Amino acid sequence: ADEHAHAAAAVSTDPAWTPAFLSAEQDRTVTAIAEAIIPATDTPGATAALVNRYVDALLEDADQHERDEFVRGLQWMDRRSRKLFGQTFVDATPEQQNALLTILSSRDNHEDADQIGREFFEDMKAKTIVGYYTSEVGIRDELKDGGPLFFPGLTTCTHVEHGAQPPVAPARASGKGKKG
């Protein structure tokens, strides 16, 4: 939970933001996948919630194995999209993107060739949901309907550089007024 709180606090709203870990092309793919998971409807979607920036912040702090697995999943998505549609995931139509994600999320899909994609998509769904519901947009959307916060027990990031207040030392008892 700490890495999620840290990543949520580290999301920049700066219009000049660039990814710290992902390449520009990988960031576009993450954005497209996240938006397919939580699309804009009558409420803002994953793009408006800056989920791609949340994912980038998570990966920036992740260990090398997690980073490698995530990049492997992104590469797999583009290879599979090229095989099915003749273009990368980002360049595929929304209908094609949804078709690929439907294949990956199908409980009936036990194809060994899709295992990397299924695992990646499960990871991306989890990151997207947490990123959305810990964003200002996601929290505002939840509160608008009077619903409970998705993660009511989530603590905020404790890093001072992300706006947390430095810890205050507890006051010491002076010993005055005590009977002994």
Order of alpha helices (4+ residues) and beta strands (2+ residues): alpha-alpha-alpha-alpha-alpha-alpha-alpha
